[in-house]
Amino acid sequence: MNFSRSHSPTKNPIVLTKSGGNNGSFGQVINKTKSAICFLCLFDGLRIPSIRRLVRKPRNICDRPLLTFDPTYYAPDSRKAIEDMYNNAIKCPCDFAVDPSAQTVLTLLRKHCSSMPPQRILLHYFGQGCHPPSDDGNLFFFSDDRSRYKPIKVANLLNSCNCPICAIIDSPSAGSLYRSFQCKHDVFAFFACGAGELLPVSTDAPLDIFSSCLLCPYEIAIWFYHRHHSGIIEVENNATTESKDRLIRFLNSILDSILFDTQSQDTYNRYLIDPAVFSLARGFVLAQRVMSSFNIHPSSIPELKPMESHPLWGLWDTTLDCAIALNSSQMSSTIFSLVTTSFDTFPSTSLFPIFAYFLTTEYHFQIAQRLLNYIDSMEGAATIAAHSIIPSVIVSLEKPSVLALIILSKIIAISKSSPFEQQTPINFSLAKDPGVLKAGMCMLCVSISSSPMTSFNRLTQICIDHAAHCAPYSALLLGLLAEKSGRLMTLPNYIPKFLPLLKSRKDDIRSSAVFVIGNSRQPDAAQILLPFLQDKSPFVRCQAIWGVCKSMAVSQTKDYIDQIEQMIQDKDENVRKTAESLLPYIKSEEIIDEIRWPQNHVLMQLLVKSVSTNGFVMRFEDDVFMLN
């Protein structure tokens, strides 16, 4: 395969030169694309400008109609079609210009690239009707009267923008600009072909096939299949029309799986952080396959390894075969059976994005069970899953299951990162099933412990209402929220709700109940917890020491210092260390305010360790802290 970025000399255009300035590079990574600017340089014929306007013909842009016959006039249907295409593909608004002059280009850049804080802008260059980009980094547009080509240096174009850029260069010899874009920090770019290569000239292939792959991958995937199976896919009432939405989502999962399996974690994560850029990267996976059939070699920044021969392309072809031969239900069942049989026989993490797709379908429980069993028994599987889209898919589920929430708990515990943001909805909190609430509370305990920036104070009442049904996780979550918030959060006296848990035979429930009561800031907490200094479980004794000491700090009394001093002689080392570390805070002349105390991480560390360790599924309902 030829990935060369050099090309043979081409005929020089009529050029008006223009110098440009320099700006500094960006120092931060932007994770949101704000909007797109589309430059449609489509029509040749500049040597005879007067005739040019008479011979121009309508064009399709990504199979959308372009009804514009004059560069100064925008047909409303054309504008809406192109704007809808960008909204559907990357969820971004689009501004576009047909055969723009260089001055129009700079004006549009100034209009869109001045947002604060800076957000990424997508620059889409359709250059089929302009001179090909040059080796010295020039993109060609037009003079104001459109009688001549006028270049703009890519370096000047990038430096004129006060925000990061994502570029799509769909023109002959697009790869000539690779180095010009590569020198800029935080830039993404997709090039339709290598330096010196021409775009497809086949009569049955659209000239803008590369842009279509990026923005409309499903339509091109169907067209590419039809190109090799003409007459078969035209059968009426097949699943390609009945289940279009399902097939679109499944195609995206296959493209994601190919990308996930072939690229390094660093490269994959760089694309994943911006949803719009990630959508384009999925389309680029398809573009490699389609363009390679014409012996054309697209490239990207950051560089993506070749993916046109990946085995999962066979799964997509088989899916379309089933879509033609079977109805929608039969197709789904057959494909699910193929995927699960393959995974059961040859387990592979490359299927994780496809598993994420099935989590959103009627096969949720079957696929969640397989996924949980795999990551709970295979070392390193949860770490790999953390870098996929599985966490974000589970978070977005309107009705998450117990299995899905346990999967997310393990992923967060092992990866030490949370998929939650401040405005992320907590969908499990609406569930009526105590099992779902219990798994969700466990997941949030792990999430808060791993990511201190996240806050879930709005869930305190759910913990109180389901204190017994969701123990020990209700007590752990409420105690954790109360401890982290301190005096900033006003809570009702919830101690009566958790008192019955102190009588439990299970060590994890008693210790979590002592933990939440100890963080209640109620003056009678010390008297309640004092008997548990002699509990048989060292976990419970540790939490009792914390609770009694905090209660003395809140009430500013020293009534139980003698009992705490006796704990220094405890047979358990962790209990002794806990007593020794807290005594200075309560023995000083004035008891130190508990807000200035270290945080009690004992149970949270045990929980995270338990969730991270293989076999957590068995411990989830039994004793979460019993690792041996």
C-alpha positions as CSV (number, residue, x, y, z in Angstrom):
1,M,0.0,0.0,0.0
2,N,1.4,3.4,-1.0
3,F,1.1,6.1,1.7
4,S,3.6,8.4,0.0
5,R,2.9,12.1,0.4
6,S,4.7,13.3,-2.7
7,H,3.3,13.8,-6.1
8,S,4.4,14.7,-9.7
9,P,4.4,18.3,-10.8
10,T,1.1,19.8,-11.9
11,K,0.3,22.7,-14.1
12,N,0.6,26.0,-12.3
13,P,-2.6,27.9,-11.8
14,I,-3.2,31.7,-12.2
15,V,-2.2,32.8,-8.7
16,L,-2.5,36.0,-6.7
17,T,-0.2,35.6,-3.6
18,K,-0.9,36.9,-0.2
19,S,1.3,36.9,3.0
20,G,0.0,35.9,6.4
21,G,0.8,36.4,10.0
22,N,1.6,33.9,12.9
23,N,-0.2,33.2,16.1
24,G,0.8,31.0,18.9
25,S,-0.3,27.4,19.2
26,F,-3.1,26.3,21.6
27,G,-2.2,25.1,25.0
28,Q,-5.3,23.1,25.9
29,V,-7.3,20.2,24.5
30,I,-10.8,21.2,23.4
31,N,-13.4,18.5,23.7
32,K,-16.3,20.1,21.9
33,T,-16.9,21.1,18.2
34,K,-18.9,24.3,18.0
35,S,-19.8,24.5,14.3
36,A,-18.7,23.7,10.7
37,I,-17.7,25.9,7.8
38,C,-18.1,24.3,4.4
39,F,-16.2,25.7,1.4
40,L,-17.7,24.3,-1.9
41,C,-15.1,24.9,-4.6
42,L,-16.9,22.9,-7.2
43,F,-16.8,24.2,-10.7
44,D,-14.0,24.6,-13.2
45,G,-14.0,26.8,-16.3
46,L,-12.3,30.0,-15.0
47,R,-10.6,30.6,-18.2
48,I,-13.9,31.7,-19.8
49,P,-15.8,33.3,-16.9
50,S,-18.7,34.6,-19.0
51,I,-19.4,31.1,-20.5
52,R,-18.9,29.5,-17.1
53,R,-22.1,30.8,-15.6
54,L,-24.1,29.4,-18.6
55,V,-22.7,25.9,-18.5
56,R,-22.9,25.2,-14.8
57,K,-24.9,22.2,-13.9
58,P,-26.7,21.2,-10.6
59,R,-24.5,19.0,-8.3
60,N,-25.2,16.7,-5.4
61,I,-23.2,17.2,-2.2
62,C,-23.1,13.9,-0.3
63,D,-26.2,13.0,-2.3
64,R,-27.9,16.3,-1.2
65,P,-29.1,18.6,-4.0
66,L,-27.1,21.7,-4.7
67,L,-29.4,23.9,-6.8
68,T,-27.2,27.0,-7.0
69,F,-26.3,28.3,-10.4
70,D,-24.8,31.6,-9.2
71,P,-22.1,31.9,-6.5
72,T,-23.9,34.9,-4.9
73,Y,-27.3,33.1,-4.6
74,Y,-28.0,30.3,-2.1
75,A,-31.1,28.1,-2.9
76,P,-33.0,27.5,0.3
77,D,-33.4,23.8,-0.4
78,S,-29.7,23.5,-0.9
79,R,-28.9,25.3,2.3
80,K,-31.3,23.2,4.4
81,A,-30.1,20.0,2.9
82,I,-26.5,20.7,3.7
83,E,-27.3,22.1,7.2
84,D,-29.4,19.0,8.0
85,M,-26.5,16.8,6.9
86,Y,-24.1,18.3,9.4
87,N,-26.7,18.4,12.1
88,N,-27.4,14.7,11.6
89,A,-23.8,13.7,11.3
90,I,-22.0,15.7,13.9
91,K,-24.7,17.6,15.7
92,C,-23.3,20.9,14.7
93,P,-24.7,23.9,12.8
94,C,-23.0,24.6,9.4
95,D,-22.3,27.8,7.4
96,F,-21.2,27.3,3.8
97,A,-20.1,29.3,0.8
98,V,-20.2,28.2,-2.9
99,D,-17.0,29.0,-4.9
100,P,-15.9,31.5,-2.2
101,S,-13.3,34.1,-2.7
102,A,-10.2,34.2,-0.4
103,Q,-11.7,37.2,1.3
104,T,-15.0,35.4,1.9
105,V,-13.0,32.5,3.5
106,L,-11.2,34.8,5.9
107,T,-14.4,36.6,6.8
108,L,-16.1,33.4,7.7
109,L,-13.2,32.3,9.7
110,R,-13.2,35.5,11.7
111,K,-16.9,35.1,12.3
112,H,-16.8,31.6,13.6
113,C,-13.4,31.4,15.3
114,S,-13.7,34.1,17.9
115,S,-15.7,32.2,20.6
116,M,-14.7,32.3,24.2
117,P,-13.9,29.9,25.6
118,P,-12.5,28.5,22.4
119,Q,-14.3,25.6,20.8
120,R,-13.3,23.5,17.9
121,I,-14.4,24.5,14.3
122,L,-14.7,22.1,11.5
123,L,-13.4,23.3,8.2
124,H,-14.7,21.3,5.2
125,Y,-13.0,21.9,1.9
126,F,-14.7,20.6,-1.2
127,G,-12.0,21.2,-3.8
128,Q,-13.1,19.3,-6.8
129,G,-13.4,22.4,-8.9
130,C,-10.2,24.2,-7.8
131,H,-6.6,23.7,-8.4
132,P,-5.2,20.9,-6.3
133,P,-3.4,21.9,-3.1
134,S,0.3,22.5,-3.5
135,D,3.3,20.9,-1.8
136,D,4.2,24.2,-0.2
137,G,0.9,24.2,1.8
138,N,-1.5,26.3,-0.3
139,L,-5.2,25.8,-0.5
140,F,-6.8,27.4,-3.5
141,F,-9.9,29.6,-3.6
142,F,-10.9,32.4,-6.0
143,S,-10.3,36.1,-6.5
144,D,-13.2,38.5,-5.7
145,D,-14.4,38.5,-9.3
146,R,-13.8,34.7,-9.6
147,S,-11.6,35.1,-12.6
148,R,-8.5,33.7,-11.0
149,Y,-7.4,31.2,-8.4
150,K,-6.1,32.7,-5.2
151,P,-4.1,30.7,-2.6
152,I,-4.2,30.8,1.1
153,K,-1.4,29.2,3.1
154,V,-2.6,26.6,5.5
155,A,-0.3,28.0,8.1
156,N,-1.9,31.4,7.7
157,L,-5.4,29.9,7.7
158,L,-4.7,28.1,11.0
159,N,-3.0,31.0,12.6
160,S,-6.0,33.3,11.8
161,C,-8.2,31.1,14.0
162,N,-8.3,31.6,17.7
163,C,-9.6,28.1,18.3
164,P,-8.6,24.5,17.4
165,I,-9.4,23.2,14.0
166,C,-10.7,19.9,12.5
167,A,-10.3,19.9,8.8
168,I,-11.7,17.7,6.0
169,I,-9.8,18.2,2.7
170,D,-11.7,16.5,-0.1
171,S,-9.8,17.4,-3.2
172,P,-7.2,15.9,-5.5
173,S,-3.7,15.6,-4.0
174,A,-5.2,16.4,-0.5
175,G,-2.3,14.6,1.2
176,S,0.1,17.4,0.0
177,L,-1.2,19.4,3.0
178,Y,-0.4,16.7,5.6
179,R,2.7,18.4,7.0
180,S,1.2,21.8,7.0
181,F,-1.6,20.7,9.3
182,Q,0.7,18.4,11.3
183,C,2.8,21.2,12.7
184,K,-0.2,22.7,14.6
185,H,-1.1,21.6,18.1
186,D,-4.6,20.1,18.8
187,V,-5.5,19.8,15.1
188,F,-7.5,16.9,13.6
189,A,-7.5,16.5,9.8
190,F,-8.8,14.0,7.3
191,F,-7.4,13.9,3.7
192,A,-9.3,12.3,0.9
193,C,-6.2,11.0,-0.9
194,G,-2.4,11.0,-0.9
195,A,-0.2,13.6,-2.5
196,G,-0.4,13.3,-6.3
197,E,-3.4,11.1,-6.2
198,L,-6.7,11.9,-8.0
199,L,-10.2,11.4,-6.7
200,P,-12.2,8.5,-8.2
201,V,-13.3,9.1,-11.7
202,S,-15.6,6.0,-12.0
203,T,-18.9,6.9,-13.6
204,D,-20.8,5.1,-10.8
205,A,-19.0,6.7,-7.9
206,P,-19.7,10.2,-6.6
207,L,-16.8,12.6,-6.8
208,D,-17.2,13.6,-3.2
209,I,-17.3,10.0,-2.0
210,F,-14.7,10.7,0.8
211,S,-16.9,13.4,2.3
212,S,-19.9,11.1,2.0
213,C,-18.1,8.4,3.9
214,L,-17.4,10.8,6.8
215,L,-20.8,12.5,7.0
216,C,-23.2,9.8,5.6
217,P,-21.5,6.4,6.2
218,Y,-24.6,4.3,6.1
219,E,-25.6,5.6,2.6
220,I,-22.1,4.9,1.3
221,A,-21.9,1.5,3.0
222,I,-25.2,0.5,1.3
223,W,-24.0,2.0,-2.1
224,F,-20.7,0.1,-1.8
225,Y,-22.5,-3.2,-1.1
226,H,-24.9,-2.5,-4.0
227,R,-21.9,-1.9,-6.3
228,H,-20.8,-5.5,-5.7
229,H,-24.3,-7.0,-5.5
230,S,-26.4,-5.1,-8.0
231,G,-29.8,-6.5,-8.4
232,I,-29.9,-8.3,-5.1
233,I,-30.3,-5.4,-2.7
234,E,-33.1,-4.1,-4.8
235,V,-35.5,-6.7,-3.5
236,E,-38.4,-4.9,-1.9
237,N,-39.5,-5.0,1.8
238,N,-36.1,-6.2,3.1
239,A,-34.6,-5.0,6.4
240,T,-32.4,-2.4,4.8
241,T,-35.5,-0.2,4.6
242,E,-37.5,-1.6,7.5
243,S,-34.7,-1.4,10.0
244,K,-32.7,1.5,8.7
245,D,-32.1,3.1,12.2
246,R,-31.1,-0.2,13.7
247,L,-28.6,-0.9,10.8
248,I,-27.2,2.6,11.1
249,R,-26.5,2.1,14.8
250,F,-25.0,-1.3,14.2
251,L,-22.8,0.0,11.4
252,N,-21.5,2.7,13.8
253,S,-20.7,0.0,16.3
254,I,-18.8,-2.0,13.8
255,L,-16.8,1.1,12.7
256,D,-16.1,1.9,16.3
257,S,-15.0,-1.7,17.0
258,I,-12.6,-1.6,14.0
259,L,-11.2,1.7,15.2
260,F,-11.0,0.4,18.8
261,D,-9.2,-2.8,17.8
262,T,-6.6,-1.3,15.4
263,Q,-5.5,1.9,17.0
264,S,-3.5,2.6,20.2
265,Q,-5.4,3.6,23.3
266,D,-3.9,7.1,23.2
267,T,-4.9,7.6,19.5
268,Y,-8.4,6.2,20.1
269,N,-8.9,8.4,23.2
270,R,-7.8,11.5,21.4
271,Y,-10.6,11.0,18.8
272,L,-13.1,9.9,21.4
273,I,-13.0,13.0,23.5
274,D,-14.8,15.1,21.0
275,P,-18.1,13.5,19.8
276,A,-18.1,15.3,16.4
277,V,-14.5,14.3,15.7
278,F,-15.2,10.8,16.8
279,S,-18.1,10.6,14.4
280,L,-15.8,11.7,11.5
281,A,-13.2,9.1,12.6
282,R,-15.8,6.4,12.3
283,G,-16.6,7.5,8.8
284,F,-12.9,7.5,8.0
285,V,-12.8,3.8,8.8
286,L,-15.3,3.3,6.0
287,A,-13.5,5.7,3.8
288,Q,-10.3,3.6,4.0
289,R,-12.2,0.6,2.8
290,V,-14.1,2.3,0.0
291,M,-11.2,4.5,-1.3
292,S,-8.8,1.5,-1.3
293,S,-11.0,-0.2,-3.8
294,F,-10.1,2.7,-6.2
295,N,-6.4,2.4,-5.1
296,I,-6.6,5.7,-3.3
297,H,-5.1,6.2,0.1
298,P,-6.7,8.6,2.5
299,S,-4.8,9.8,5.6
300,S,-5.5,11.6,8.9
301,I,-4.0,13.6,11.7
302,P,-3.5,12.0,14.3
303,E,-2.5,9.1,12.0
304,L,-4.9,6.2,11.9
305,K,-3.5,2.8,10.9
306,P,-4.9,0.9,7.9
307,M,-8.3,-0.7,8.6
308,E,-9.6,-1.6,5.2
309,S,-8.9,-5.4,5.6
310,H,-10.2,-5.8,9.2
311,P,-12.1,-9.1,9.7
312,L,-15.1,-7.2,11.1
313,W,-16.0,-6.0,7.6
314,G,-17.2,-9.6,7.0
315,L,-19.7,-9.1,9.9
316,W,-21.1,-6.0,8.1
317,D,-21.4,-7.8,4.8
318,T,-23.1,-10.7,6.6
319,T,-25.5,-8.3,8.3
320,L,-26.6,-6.9,4.9
321,D,-27.0,-10.4,3.6
322,C,-29.3,-11.1,6.5
323,A,-31.1,-7.8,6.0
324,I,-31.9,-8.7,2.5
325,A,-32.9,-12.3,3.1
326,L,-34.7,-12.0,6.5
327,N,-37.2,-9.8,8.2
328,S,-36.0,-7.3,10.9
329,S,-36.5,-9.7,13.9
330,Q,-34.8,-12.6,12.2
331,M,-31.9,-10.4,11.1
332,S,-31.4,-9.1,14.6
333,S,-31.5,-12.6,16.2
334,T,-29.1,-14.1,13.6
335,I,-26.5,-11.3,14.0
336,F,-26.7,-11.5,17.8
337,S,-26.2,-15.2,17.7
338,L,-23.2,-14.8,15.4
339,V,-21.6,-12.2,17.6
340,T,-22.1,-14.1,20.9
341,T,-21.1,-17.4,19.4
342,S,-17.9,-15.8,18.1
343,F,-17.2,-14.2,21.5
344,D,-17.9,-17.4,23.4
345,T,-15.5,-19.3,21.2
346,F,-12.8,-16.7,20.7
347,P,-13.2,-14.0,23.3
348,S,-12.0,-10.6,22.0
349,T,-12.1,-7.1,23.5
350,S,-12.4,-5.8,19.9
351,L,-16.2,-6.6,20.2
352,F,-16.7,-4.3,23.2
353,P,-18.2,-1.4,21.1
354,I,-20.6,-3.9,19.4
355,F,-21.5,-5.1,22.9
356,A,-22.3,-1.5,23.8
357,Y,-24.7,-1.4,20.9
358,F,-26.5,-4.6,22.1
359,L,-26.8,-3.0,25.6
360,T,-29.3,-0.6,24.0
361,T,-31.4,-3.4,22.4
362,E,-33.7,-6.2,23.5
363,Y,-30.6,-8.3,24.0
364,H,-29.5,-6.1,26.9
365,F,-29.5,-8.8,29.7
366,Q,-27.9,-11.5,27.6
367,I,-25.0,-9.3,26.5
368,A,-24.6,-7.6,29.9
369,Q,-24.3,-11.1,31.6
370,R,-21.6,-12.1,29.1
371,L,-19.8,-8.8,29.5
372,L,-19.9,-8.9,33.3
373,N,-18.7,-12.5,33.5
374,Y,-15.8,-11.7,31.2
375,I,-14.5,-8.5,32.9
376,D,-15.1,-10.0,36.4
377,S,-12.9,-13.0,35.6
378,M,-10.3,-11.7,33.1
379,E,-7.5,-9.6,34.4
380,G,-7.2,-6.3,32.4
381,A,-10.6,-6.7,30.7
382,A,-12.2,-3.9,32.7
383,T,-9.3,-1.5,31.9
384,I,-9.8,-2.1,28.2
385,A,-13.6,-1.6,28.6
386,A,-12.9,1.7,30.3
387,H,-11.3,3.0,27.1
388,S,-14.3,2.0,25.0
389,I,-17.8,3.7,24.7
390,I,-19.3,1.1,27.1
391,P,-19.2,3.5,30.2
392,S,-20.9,6.4,28.3
393,V,-23.5,4.0,26.9
394,I,-24.4,2.6,30.3
395,V,-24.6,6.1,31.8
396,S,-27.0,7.1,29.0
397,L,-29.4,4.1,29.5
398,E,-32.8,5.4,30.5
399,K,-33.5,2.2,32.5
400,P,-30.1,0.6,33.5
401,S,-30.1,-2.9,34.8
402,V,-28.3,-4.3,37.8
403,L,-25.8,-6.0,35.6
404,A,-25.0,-2.9,33.6
405,L,-24.5,-0.8,36.8
406,I,-22.1,-3.5,38.3
407,I,-20.2,-3.5,35.0
408,L,-19.9,0.3,35.3
409,S,-18.8,0.0,39.0
410,K,-15.9,-2.3,38.0
411,I,-14.8,-0.1,35.1
412,I,-14.8,3.0,37.3
413,A,-13.0,1.2,40.2
414,I,-10.2,-0.1,38.0
415,S,-9.8,2.9,35.6
416,K,-10.0,5.5,38.4
417,S,-12.1,7.8,36.2
418,S,-15.8,8.6,36.2
419,P,-18.0,9.1,33.1
420,F,-20.2,11.4,35.1
421,E,-20.3,15.2,34.7
422,Q,-22.1,17.7,36.9
423,Q,-25.2,17.8,34.6
424,T,-25.3,14.0,33.8
425,P,-28.7,12.6,34.7
426,I,-28.7,9.8,37.3
427,N,-31.2,7.6,35.5
428,F,-31.1,4.6,37.9
429,S,-32.5,6.9,40.7
430,L,-36.0,6.7,39.1
431,A,-36.0,2.9,39.3
432,K,-38.5,1.0,41.5
433,D,-36.4,-2.1,41.8
434,P,-34.3,-2.1,45.0
435,G,-31.7,-4.2,43.2
436,V,-31.1,-1.5,40.6
437,L,-30.9,1.2,43.3
438,K,-28.5,-0.9,45.3
439,A,-26.2,-1.4,42.3
440,G,-26.5,2.3,41.4
441,M,-25.5,3.3,44.9
442,C,-22.5,1.0,44.8
443,M,-21.5,2.5,41.5
444,L,-21.7,6.1,42.8
445,C,-19.7,5.2,45.9
446,V,-16.9,4.0,43.6
447,S,-17.3,7.0,41.3
448,I,-17.1,9.6,44.1
449,S,-14.1,7.9,45.6
450,S,-12.3,7.8,42.2
451,S,-13.3,11.3,41.0
452,P,-13.6,13.9,43.7
453,M,-15.0,16.5,41.3
454,T,-18.4,14.7,40.9
455,S,-21.2,15.4,43.3
456,F,-24.4,13.6,43.9
457,N,-25.9,15.4,46.9
458,R,-29.3,15.3,45.3
459,L,-29.4,11.5,46.0
460,T,-29.3,11.7,49.8
461,Q,-33.1,11.3,50.2
462,I,-33.0,8.1,48.1
463,C,-30.4,6.7,50.4
464,I,-32.5,7.5,53.5
465,D,-35.7,6.1,52.0
466,H,-34.1,2.8,51.0
467,A,-31.7,2.5,53.9
468,A,-32.6,-1.2,54.7
469,H,-33.4,-2.5,51.2
470,C,-30.1,-1.2,49.7
471,A,-27.7,-1.8,52.5
472,P,-24.8,-1.6,52.8
473,Y,-24.5,0.7,49.8
474,S,-27.2,3.1,50.9
475,A,-25.3,3.7,54.2
476,L,-21.9,3.9,52.4
477,L,-23.2,6.5,49.8
478,L,-25.0,8.7,52.4
479,G,-22.1,8.6,54.8
480,L,-19.7,9.5,52.0
481,L,-21.8,12.4,50.8
482,A,-22.2,13.6,54.4
483,E,-18.5,13.4,55.1
484,K,-17.5,15.2,51.9
485,S,-20.1,18.0,52.3
486,G,-19.5,18.6,56.0
487,R,-21.5,21.6,57.1
488,L,-22.3,22.7,53.6
489,M,-25.2,20.2,53.4
490,T,-28.1,20.2,55.8
491,L,-29.5,16.7,56.4
492,P,-32.4,15.5,58.5
493,N,-31.7,13.2,61.4
494,Y,-31.5,10.0,59.5
495,I,-30.1,7.9,62.4
496,P,-33.4,6.1,63.1
497,K,-33.5,4.8,59.5
498,F,-30.1,3.1,59.9
499,L,-30.4,1.8,63.5
500,P,-31.8,-1.6,62.5
501,L,-28.7,-2.2,60.3
502,L,-26.6,-2.2,63.5
503,K,-28.2,-5.5,64.4
504,S,-27.2,-7.2,61.2
505,R,-25.1,-10.4,61.2
506,K,-23.1,-9.2,58.2
507,D,-20.0,-7.3,58.9
508,D,-20.3,-5.0,55.9
509,I,-23.8,-3.9,56.8
510,R,-22.8,-3.2,60.5
511,S,-19.7,-1.3,59.5
512,S,-21.5,0.8,56.9
513,A,-24.2,1.6,59.4
514,V,-21.6,2.7,62.0
515,F,-19.9,4.8,59.2
516,V,-23.1,6.7,58.2
517,I,-24.2,7.3,61.8
518,G,-20.7,8.5,62.7
519,N,-21.0,11.2,59.9
520,S,-24.5,12.3,61.0
521,R,-23.2,15.2,63.2
522,Q,-25.9,14.3,65.7
523,P,-24.9,14.8,69.4
524,D,-26.2,11.3,70.5
525,A,-24.2,9.4,67.8
526,A,-21.4,8.6,70.3
527,Q,-23.6,6.9,72.8
528,I,-25.1,4.8,70.0
529,L,-21.7,3.8,68.6
530,L,-19.9,3.2,71.9
531,P,-20.8,-0.5,72.2
532,F,-19.4,-1.2,68.8
533,L,-15.9,-0.4,70.0
534,Q,-16.0,-4.1,71.1
535,D,-17.6,-5.5,68.0
536,K,-16.1,-8.8,66.7
537,S,-15.3,-7.2,63.3
538,P,-12.2,-5.0,63.0
539,F,-14.0,-3.0,60.3
540,V,-16.8,-2.2,62.6
541,R,-14.4,-1.2,65.5
542,C,-12.4,1.1,63.2
543,Q,-15.6,2.9,62.1
544,A,-16.8,3.1,65.7
545,I,-13.6,4.9,66.7
546,W,-14.1,7.4,63.9
547,G,-17.8,7.9,64.8
548,V,-17.2,8.4,68.5
549,C,-14.3,10.8,67.9
550,K,-16.3,12.8,65.4
551,S,-19.2,13.0,67.7
552,M,-17.0,14.4,70.5
553,A,-15.6,17.0,68.0
554,V,-19.1,18.1,67.1
555,S,-20.3,18.4,70.7
556,Q,-16.8,19.6,71.9
557,T,-16.7,17.1,74.8
558,K,-14.1,14.6,75.9
559,D,-16.4,12.1,77.6
560,Y,-15.1,9.0,75.8
561,I,-11.3,9.7,75.5
562,D,-10.6,6.8,77.9
563,Q,-12.5,4.3,75.7
564,I,-10.6,5.5,72.6
565,E,-7.2,5.2,74.5
566,Q,-8.1,1.6,75.3
567,M,-8.4,0.8,71.6
568,I,-4.6,1.3,71.2
569,Q,-4.3,-2.1,72.8
570,D,-6.6,-3.7,70.3
571,K,-5.4,-7.0,68.7
572,D,-6.0,-5.7,65.1
573,E,-3.3,-3.4,63.7
574,N,-5.6,-1.3,61.7
575,V,-7.8,-0.6,64.7
576,R,-4.7,0.4,66.7
577,K,-3.5,2.7,64.0
578,T,-6.9,4.4,63.7
579,A,-7.1,5.1,67.4
580,E,-3.5,6.4,67.5
581,S,-4.1,8.7,64.5
582,L,-7.3,10.3,66.0
583,L,-6.3,10.7,69.6
584,P,-4.3,13.9,69.0
585,Y,-7.4,15.6,67.6
586,I,-9.5,15.0,70.6
587,K,-6.9,15.2,73.4
588,S,-5.8,18.8,72.5
589,E,-6.8,21.5,74.9
590,E,-9.5,22.5,72.5
591,I,-10.9,19.7,70.4
592,I,-10.0,20.4,66.8
593,D,-13.0,21.0,64.5
594,E,-13.7,17.7,62.7
595,I,-13.7,19.7,59.4
596,R,-9.9,19.9,59.7
597,W,-9.6,16.1,60.3
598,P,-8.4,13.7,57.6
599,Q,-11.1,11.9,55.7
600,N,-12.1,8.4,56.7
601,H,-11.1,6.4,53.6
602,V,-11.1,2.9,55.2
603,L,-14.4,1.5,53.9
604,M,-14.2,3.3,50.6
605,Q,-10.7,1.8,49.9
606,L,-12.0,-1.6,50.8
607,L,-15.0,-1.2,48.6
608,V,-12.9,0.0,45.6
609,K,-10.5,-2.9,46.1
610,S,-13.4,-5.4,46.4
611,V,-15.1,-4.1,43.2
612,S,-11.8,-4.1,41.3
613,T,-10.9,-7.7,42.3
614,N,-12.2,-10.7,40.3
615,G,-15.2,-12.4,41.8
616,F,-17.1,-9.2,42.8
617,V,-20.3,-10.5,41.4
618,M,-20.4,-13.1,44.3
619,R,-19.5,-10.5,46.9
620,F,-22.0,-7.9,45.7
621,E,-24.9,-9.6,47.5
622,D,-22.9,-11.5,50.2
623,D,-20.2,-9.5,52.1
624,V,-18.7,-6.8,49.9
625,F,-15.6,-6.5,52.1
626,M,-14.8,-10.3,52.3
627,L,-11.9,-10.6,49.9
628,N,-10.5,-13.8,51.1
